[in-house]
Amino acid sequence: MNPRRDRNARAALFDGIEEGGIRASSSYSSHEIDEQENDRAIDGLQDRVNLLKRLSGDIHEEVDNHNRMLDRMGNDMDASRGVLAGTMDKFKMVFETKSSRRMFTLVASFLVIFLVIYYLTK
C-alpha cells in the first residue's frame, strides 16, 4: 500500500482525537465544551466505528474467499499429482516390458514420420 495514503486515511479516521479523549480548542477548556460539541464528537466517533466495522467485515470476507481459493488450488494440485504419478507408472511399465531394440525402432519410426510430415508441409 501507499504509505502516504495510509497516513491520510489514519489522519482522517482519528482527526480530532488525542490519547486523552477529544481535543479541546484553545479557547475552550475541557469543562466548557457544551453538549452540542459532545454530540458532534460522538456522531463522528460513531461514523468512524461504523467505517471500521465495514472495513473489518470486508477484510474478513476477502480472507475467507482467499482461503477457499487456496483450498481448491491445493485439491487441484493433489489431483494433478495423482494423475502424473499414474502416467509415470505407466511409462515405467512400458519401458520395463519392452526390449531396448523394439523401443529404439519405435522412437526412430516416430522421428522418421515427423520428418516426412515436416518436409511435406514445408
N, C-alpha and C positions, 0 to 999 in steps of 0.2 A: 504494500500500500504506500501511498504517497505520505511522507511524514508531515508535510505542510498541511495536507488535507486532514490528517489525524488531529493536528493541533487546533485547526479551525473548528472541527467537529467537537473536540473536547471543550474548547473555549465557549462554543455556543451552548453546549449541554450544561456546563457549570458556571455560566455567566451570572454574576451577581451572588455567588455563594462562596463563602470562605469556610475554613475549618470550624470556626466557632459558630456558624449559623449564617443568617442573612446579613450582608454587608450594609451598614447604615451609611447614608450620605454624610458629608462633613457638617451639614447644617442641622442634622438631627442627631440626638443621642439615641442609644438603643431603647430608652424608655419613652421617647417621644414619637416613635413610629405609630401611626394611627391604624385603626382596624382595616381600612381600605388597602393600605400598603401590605398588611399581613395577608389579606385575602388574595391580592395580586401575586404575592410571593408564593402562596400556597397553590394558586392556579398554575403558576409557572413550574413549580415543582411537580405538580400532578401531570402536566403535559410531558415533562421530561421522564417521569416514571413510566407513563404510557409508551413513550418512544422507546425507552429501554426494554420494556416488556415486549413490544412488537419486534424489536431487533433480536432479542434473545429467542423469541419464537421462530423467527426466520432462520437464525443460526441453527437451532435445533432441527428444524425441518431439512435444512441443507445437509447437516451431518447425517441424518437418517437416510437421505437419498444417496449420499456417497457411500455409506455403509452397505446399503442394498446393492449398489453397483459393484462394489468390491467383492461382495459375496458371490454375485453372478459371475464376475470375472474369474474368481477362484474356482467355482464349479466348472466353468468352461475350460479352464486350464487343466483341471483334473481329468475331464472327459477327453481332451486332446492328448494328454499324456497317455491315457489308456489306449486310444486308437493308435498312436505312434508306437507304443510298446508292442501291440498286436502285429502291426505291419513289420516291425523289425524282427519279431519272432518268425513271421512267415518268410522273410528274406533269408534269415539264418537257416531255416529248414530247407529252402530251395538250394542254397549254396552248399549245404552239407550233403544233400542227397544226390546232387548232380556231379558227374565227373568233371574234372577241370577241362578236359578236351571238349566235352559237349558244351560247357559253358563258354569256352573260347569261340566255338563255332556259332553259338547263339549271338554273342556280342558282335562278332565280325559280320554276321549276316545283317544285323540291325544297322551297323555302320555303313555297309555297302548300300543297303536300301535307302538310308538317309542321304548318302552322297548322290545316288541316282536321282532321287526326287529333287535334290538341290540343283543339280545340273539341268534337269528338265524344266524347272521353273525359272531358271536364270535367263 
